[in-house]
Amino acid sequence: MASGKFFAGTLPNGTPQDTGATPAGKVRTASVNLVNRGSSAASVDVYISTSGTPAEADRIEAVISIPSNGIYKLTGEVVGAGERIVLQSNNSNTIARVSGFEEDA
């Protein structure tokens, strides 16, 4: 069973960032940590989707405003087999880490 970091990196400006799918037969409990290292507020959307290019219906957090040098944490999200967390920021100053653990479904 995997545990620890599933994704870490700087989010691209305006492009969905696929953080990796949960393997078949597994379920993840995940946490998302976001840091805005920019000089102005960042706006981030969070999706749980079966696609790296999610639909509006996949959005679980909309237009999260993270102040300059601020943080945002989302914990305890259950992500089923074939699903993934997708993050989208309005700037290239947002750093993300998705971590958690996997177990058999």
HELIX and SHEET records of a PDB file:
HELIX    1   1 GLU A   56  ASP A   58  5                                   3    
SHEET    1   A 4 SER A   3  THR A  10  0                                        
SHEET    2   A 4 THR A  94  ASP A 104 -1                                        
SHEET    3   A 4 LYS A  26  ASN A  36 -1                                        
SHEET    4   A 4 ILE A  71  VAL A  79 -1                                        
SHEET    1   B 4 GLN A  17  ALA A  21  0                                        
SHEET    2   B 4 ARG A  84  SER A  89 -1                                        
SHEET    3   B 4 ALA A  42  SER A  49 -1                                        
SHEET    4   B 4 ARG A  59  ILE A  66 -1                                        
END                                                                             
